[in-house]
Protein backbone atom coordinates (compact mmCIF):
# COMPACT_ATOMS: atom_id res chain seq x y z
CA UNK A 1 0.00 0.00 0.00
CA UNK A 2 1.37 3.40 -0.96
CA UNK A 3 -0.34 6.75 -0.55
CA UNK A 4 1.20 10.03 -1.65
CA UNK A 5 0.45 13.46 -0.18
CA UNK A 6 2.17 16.75 -0.95
CA UNK A 7 2.87 19.80 1.16
CA UNK A 8 5.08 22.65 0.06
CA UNK A 9 6.46 26.08 0.78
CA UNK A 10 6.93 28.69 -1.92
CA UNK A 11 10.13 27.06 -3.15
CA UNK A 12 10.24 23.61 -1.63
CA UNK A 13 8.01 20.55 -1.51
CA UNK A 14 7.82 17.59 0.84
CA UNK A 15 6.04 14.44 -0.32
CA UNK A 16 4.63 12.10 2.32
CA UNK A 17 4.74 8.39 1.51
CA UNK A 18 2.66 6.06 3.68
CA UNK A 19 4.02 2.54 3.42
CA UNK A 20 3.77 -0.88 5.04
CA UNK A 21 6.70 -2.35 6.93
CA UNK A 22 8.37 -5.06 4.87
CA UNK A 23 7.43 -3.50 1.54
CA UNK A 24 9.73 -2.09 -1.15
CA UNK A 25 9.52 1.51 -2.28
CA UNK A 26 11.33 4.00 -4.50
CA UNK A 27 12.00 7.74 -4.30
CA UNK A 28 12.75 10.11 -7.18
CA UNK A 29 15.61 12.59 -7.28
CA UNK A 30 14.48 15.72 -9.13
CA UNK A 31 17.99 17.09 -9.68
CA UNK A 32 19.39 16.99 -13.21
CA UNK A 33 22.92 16.03 -12.18
CA UNK A 34 25.46 13.41 -13.24
CA UNK A 35 26.22 12.52 -9.63
CA UNK A 36 24.28 13.00 -6.40
CA UNK A 37 24.41 12.02 -2.74
CA UNK A 38 21.38 10.37 -1.14
CA UNK A 39 20.90 11.46 2.48
CA UNK A 40 18.51 10.33 5.23
CA UNK A 41 17.34 12.74 7.93
CA UNK A 42 15.74 11.53 11.15
CA UNK A 43 14.26 13.80 13.78
CA UNK A 44 16.76 13.03 16.53
CA UNK A 45 19.87 12.05 14.57
CA UNK A 46 22.47 13.78 12.40
CA UNK A 47 21.92 13.23 8.65
CA UNK A 48 23.15 9.92 7.26
CA UNK A 49 24.92 9.98 3.90
CA UNK A 50 23.78 6.72 2.32
CA UNK A 51 25.48 6.59 -1.05
CA UNK A 52 26.97 8.45 -3.97
CA UNK A 53 24.96 7.77 -7.13
CA UNK A 54 27.01 7.98 -10.32
CA UNK A 55 26.33 7.26 -13.98
CA UNK A 56 27.52 3.68 -13.36
CA UNK A 57 27.31 1.85 -10.03
CA UNK A 58 26.80 3.58 -6.65
CA UNK A 59 29.40 4.00 -3.94
CA UNK A 60 28.06 3.02 -0.51
CA UNK A 61 29.35 4.86 2.54
CA UNK A 62 28.66 1.75 4.58
CA UNK A 63 28.55 -1.76 3.13
CA UNK A 64 25.53 -2.60 5.28
CA UNK A 65 23.52 -0.26 3.03
CA UNK A 66 24.03 -2.53 0.02
CA UNK A 67 21.19 -4.92 0.86
CA UNK A 68 18.87 -2.10 1.85
CA UNK A 69 19.36 0.52 -0.88
CA UNK A 70 19.93 0.54 -4.62
CA UNK A 71 19.60 3.12 -7.39
CA UNK A 72 17.88 3.10 -10.75
CA UNK A 73 17.70 5.42 -13.76
CA UNK A 74 18.10 9.13 -12.97
CA UNK A 75 19.33 8.38 -9.43
CA UNK A 76 15.99 6.92 -8.29
CA UNK A 77 16.54 5.45 -4.81
CA UNK A 78 15.05 2.02 -4.06
CA UNK A 79 14.52 0.91 -0.45
CA UNK A 80 14.14 -2.83 0.08
CA UNK A 81 12.12 -4.40 2.90
CA UNK A 82 11.33 -1.18 4.76
CA UNK A 83 11.75 -1.32 8.55
CA UNK A 84 11.42 1.34 11.24
CA UNK A 85 15.12 2.11 10.75
CA UNK A 86 14.45 3.46 7.25
CA UNK A 87 11.67 5.85 8.24
CA UNK A 88 12.50 9.52 7.94
CA UNK A 89 13.10 12.23 5.35
CA UNK A 90 15.13 11.45 2.22
CA UNK A 91 16.67 13.95 -0.17
CA UNK A 92 19.37 13.98 -2.80
CA UNK A 93 22.08 16.63 -3.10
CA UNK A 94 24.47 17.53 -5.89
CA UNK A 95 28.22 17.02 -5.49
CA UNK A 96 29.30 20.44 -6.73
CA UNK A 97 29.12 23.91 -5.24
CA UNK A 98 26.90 25.74 -4.70
CA UNK A 99 24.95 22.86 -3.12
CA UNK A 100 21.49 22.07 -4.45
CA UNK A 101 18.87 20.01 -2.65
CA UNK A 102 16.03 18.05 -4.16
CA UNK A 103 12.50 18.20 -2.84
CA UNK A 104 12.39 15.75 0.04
CA UNK A 105 10.34 12.62 0.63
CA UNK A 106 9.16 11.66 4.09
CA UNK A 107 8.22 8.00 4.58
CA UNK A 108 6.19 6.65 7.49
CA UNK A 109 3.79 3.82 8.32
CA UNK A 110 0.29 3.98 9.75
CA UNK A 111 1.31 2.85 13.22
CA UNK A 112 4.13 5.39 13.55
CA UNK A 113 3.48 7.67 16.54
CA UNK A 114 6.59 9.83 16.23
CA UNK A 115 6.27 13.55 15.55
CA UNK A 116 6.91 14.65 11.98
CA UNK A 117 7.70 18.22 11.00
CA UNK A 118 5.70 20.22 8.47
CA UNK A 119 7.16 21.11 5.10
CA UNK A 120 8.28 24.62 6.02
CA UNK A 121 10.17 23.45 9.09
CA UNK A 122 11.78 20.57 7.21
CA UNK A 123 12.99 23.04 4.58
CA UNK A 124 14.50 25.21 7.30
CA UNK A 125 16.00 22.21 9.09
CA UNK A 126 17.52 20.77 5.91
CA UNK A 127 18.91 24.18 5.00
CA UNK A 128 20.72 24.17 8.33
CA UNK A 129 21.92 20.56 8.38
CA UNK A 130 23.11 20.76 4.77
CA UNK A 131 26.18 22.38 6.32
CA UNK A 132 26.63 19.26 8.45
CA UNK A 133 26.17 17.01 5.43
CA UNK A 134 28.79 18.94 3.50
CA UNK A 135 31.09 18.73 6.52
CA UNK A 136 30.72 14.93 6.65
CA UNK A 137 31.22 14.53 2.90
CA UNK A 138 34.15 16.95 2.88
CA UNK A 139 36.03 15.11 5.60
CA UNK A 140 35.18 11.71 4.15
CA UNK A 141 36.51 12.48 0.68
CA UNK A 142 39.01 15.25 1.31
CA UNK A 143 40.67 14.06 4.51
CA UNK A 144 39.51 10.41 4.66
CA UNK A 145 39.59 10.44 8.46
CA UNK A 146 36.08 9.19 9.15
CA UNK A 147 36.14 5.52 10.10
CA UNK A 148 33.06 3.69 8.85
CA UNK A 149 32.42 -0.04 9.32
CA UNK A 150 32.67 -2.28 6.26
CA UNK A 151 34.26 0.44 4.14
CA UNK A 152 37.90 0.37 3.03
CA UNK A 153 39.51 3.80 3.29
CA UNK A 154 43.20 4.18 2.58
CA UNK A 155 45.40 6.66 4.38
CA UNK A 156 45.83 9.75 2.26
CA UNK A 157 49.14 9.93 0.41
CA UNK A 158 50.88 13.16 -0.46
CA UNK A 159 52.76 13.86 -3.68
CA UNK A 160 54.49 17.01 -4.86
CA UNK A 161 54.81 18.20 -8.43
CA UNK A 162 56.17 21.17 -10.35
CA UNK A 163 54.23 23.45 -12.66
CA UNK A 164 54.34 21.83 -16.11
CA UNK A 165 55.50 18.49 -14.67
CA UNK A 166 53.70 15.21 -13.94
CA UNK A 167 52.63 13.20 -10.89
CA UNK A 168 51.49 9.61 -10.43
CA UNK A 169 48.32 9.12 -8.37
CA UNK A 170 48.36 5.51 -7.10
CA UNK A 171 45.21 3.46 -6.57
CA UNK A 172 44.59 -0.30 -6.43
CA UNK A 173 41.58 -2.47 -5.69
CA UNK A 174 41.66 -4.39 -2.41
CA UNK A 175 39.37 -7.10 -3.78
CA UNK A 176 41.45 -9.37 -6.05
CA UNK A 177 38.44 -11.53 -6.94
CA UNK A 178 36.84 -8.68 -8.86
CA UNK A 179 37.66 -8.73 -12.56
CA UNK A 180 38.46 -5.45 -14.37
CA UNK A 181 35.26 -5.69 -16.39
CA UNK A 182 33.25 -5.91 -13.16
CA UNK A 183 34.42 -2.65 -11.58
CA UNK A 184 34.09 1.07 -12.20
CA UNK A 185 36.65 3.62 -11.09
CA UNK A 186 35.90 7.29 -10.49
CA UNK A 187 38.74 9.75 -9.98
CA UNK A 188 37.49 13.02 -8.44
CA UNK A 189 39.25 16.25 -7.47
CA UNK A 190 38.14 17.78 -4.16
CA UNK A 191 35.09 15.53 -4.11
CA UNK A 192 33.35 16.84 -7.22
CA UNK A 193 35.46 17.62 -10.32
CA UNK A 194 35.50 14.66 -12.70
CA UNK A 195 39.12 13.83 -13.49
CA UNK A 196 38.93 10.36 -15.05
CA UNK A 197 36.60 7.38 -15.21
CA UNK A 198 37.35 3.74 -15.92
CA UNK A 199 34.16 1.86 -16.77
CA UNK A 200 34.35 -1.92 -17.08
CA UNK A 201 38.04 -1.90 -18.04
CA UNK A 202 37.69 0.96 -20.53
CA UNK A 203 38.52 4.58 -19.82
CA UNK A 204 35.64 7.01 -20.28
CA UNK A 205 36.11 10.73 -20.97
CA UNK A 206 32.48 11.59 -21.66
CA UNK A 207 31.95 13.49 -18.40
CA UNK A 208 35.54 14.61 -17.83
CA UNK A 209 35.97 18.23 -16.75
CA UNK A 210 37.58 20.35 -19.44
CA UNK A 211 40.52 21.37 -17.27
CA UNK A 212 41.84 17.76 -17.37
CA UNK A 213 41.37 17.21 -21.11
CA UNK A 214 44.42 15.53 -22.72
CA UNK A 215 46.30 15.67 -19.41
CA UNK A 216 45.38 12.36 -17.77
CA UNK A 217 46.51 8.86 -18.66
CA UNK A 218 45.96 5.45 -17.09
CA UNK A 219 47.64 2.08 -17.53
CA UNK A 220 45.26 -0.46 -19.14
CA UNK A 221 47.89 -3.20 -19.05
CA UNK A 222 47.76 -2.96 -15.24
CA UNK A 223 43.98 -3.26 -14.88
CA UNK A 224 44.19 -7.04 -14.53
CA UNK A 225 46.41 -6.55 -11.48
CA UNK A 226 43.84 -4.22 -9.90
CA UNK A 227 46.05 -1.20 -10.55
CA UNK A 228 43.86 1.76 -11.58
CA UNK A 229 46.41 4.50 -10.96
CA UNK A 230 46.50 7.59 -13.18
CA UNK A 231 49.17 10.05 -14.25
CA UNK A 232 48.37 13.77 -14.32
CA UNK A 233 50.50 15.74 -16.77
CA UNK A 234 51.25 19.41 -17.41
CA UNK A 235 50.52 20.37 -13.82
CA UNK A 236 48.84 23.69 -13.11
CA UNK A 237 48.42 25.57 -9.86
CA UNK A 238 44.69 24.71 -9.89
CA UNK A 239 45.58 21.00 -9.70
CA UNK A 240 46.50 21.28 -6.02
CA UNK A 241 44.11 19.52 -3.65
CA UNK A 242 42.82 16.07 -2.81
CA UNK A 243 42.08 13.38 -5.40
CA UNK A 244 39.72 10.54 -4.55
CA UNK A 245 39.80 7.14 -6.24
CA UNK A 246 36.37 5.56 -5.77
CA UNK A 247 36.03 1.91 -6.80
CA UNK A 248 32.61 0.31 -7.21
CA UNK A 249 30.92 -2.09 -6.61
CA UNK A 250 33.49 -2.56 -3.84
CA UNK A 251 33.73 0.06 -1.12
CA UNK A 252 37.31 1.10 -1.79
CA UNK A 253 38.21 4.75 -1.36
CA UNK A 254 41.78 5.97 -1.79
CA UNK A 255 42.89 9.58 -1.53
CA UNK A 256 46.01 11.38 -2.73
CA UNK A 257 46.97 14.92 -1.84
CA UNK A 258 48.77 16.95 -4.52
CA UNK A 259 50.95 19.90 -3.58
CA UNK A 260 52.30 22.16 -6.30
CA UNK A 261 55.80 23.55 -5.81
CA UNK A 262 56.77 26.86 -7.30
CA UNK A 263 60.31 27.25 -8.54
CA UNK A 264 61.70 30.80 -8.67
CORCOR-V272396 format. One record per residue. N is the residue number from 1. PHI is phi in whole degrees, 0 to 359 (NA if undefined). Layout:
N;PHI, N;PHI
This chain:
1;NA, 2;215, 3;242, 4;241, 5;232, 6;235, 7;226, 8;207, 9;260, 10;295, 11;228, 12;210, 13;233, 14;238, 15;261, 16;261, 17;246, 18;269, 19;226, 20;261, 21;298, 22;93, 23;271, 24;254, 25;211, 26;225, 27;229, 28;279, 29;250, 30;266, 31;265, 32;269, 33;228, 34;287, 35;220, 36;218, 37;262, 38;257, 39;230, 40;248, 41;244, 42;247, 43;298, 44;251, 45;240, 46;296, 47;297, 48;253, 49;277, 50;277, 51;201, 52;253, 53;266, 54;246, 55;284, 56;246, 57;262, 58;282, 59;255, 60;266, 61;282, 62;209, 63;297, 64;292, 65;283, 66;300, 67;283, 68;265, 69;236, 70;213, 71;233, 72;239, 73;305, 74;59, 75;65, 76;294, 77;271, 78;249, 79;248, 80;262, 81;51, 82;300, 83;239, 84;298, 85;293, 86;266, 87;286, 88;150, 89;251, 90;251, 91;207, 92;253, 93;219, 94;291, 95;265, 96;260, 97;253, 98;289, 99;292, 100;233, 101;252, 102;280, 103;297, 104;261, 105;234, 106;253, 107;251, 108;205, 109;238, 110;297, 111;268, 112;284, 113;256, 114;287, 115;280, 116;244, 117;282, 118;282, 119;300, 120;296, 121;290, 122;298, 123;299, 124;296, 125;297, 126;295, 127;298, 128;282, 129;284, 130;301, 131;297, 132;293, 133;300, 134;297, 135;298, 136;298, 137;296, 138;300, 139;288, 140;291, 141;273, 142;280, 143;254, 144;52, 145;251, 146;279, 147;263, 148;245, 149;293, 150;64, 151;224, 152;269, 153;239, 154;278, 155;291, 156;295, 157;267, 158;231, 159;234, 160;237, 161;225, 162;259, 163;305, 164;87, 165;269, 166;225, 167;222, 168;262, 169;252, 170;283, 171;197, 172;220, 173;285, 174;267, 175;246, 176;296, 177;285, 178;282, 179;277, 180;306, 181;285, 182;260, 183;241, 184;234, 185;237, 186;236, 187;267, 188;231, 189;255, 190;53, 191;83, 192;220, 193;292, 194;276, 195;269, 196;194, 197;234, 198;240, 199;246, 200;52, 201;73, 202;230, 203;288, 204;232, 205;248, 206;301, 207;255, 208;298, 209;296, 210;300, 211;293, 212;255, 213;300, 214;62, 215;238, 216;239, 217;224, 218;241, 219;230, 220;305, 221;290, 222;259, 223;302, 224;299, 225;272, 226;83, 227;272, 228;241, 229;293, 230;229, 231;241, 232;256, 233;255, 234;49, 235;302, 236;236, 237;295, 238;285, 239;279, 240;296, 241;137, 242;253, 243;249, 244;253, 245;252, 246;255, 247;247, 248;237, 249;274, 250;286, 251;243, 252;272, 253;223, 254;239, 255;234, 256;226, 257;262, 258;255, 259;247, 260;258, 261;266, 262;245, 263;270, 264;294
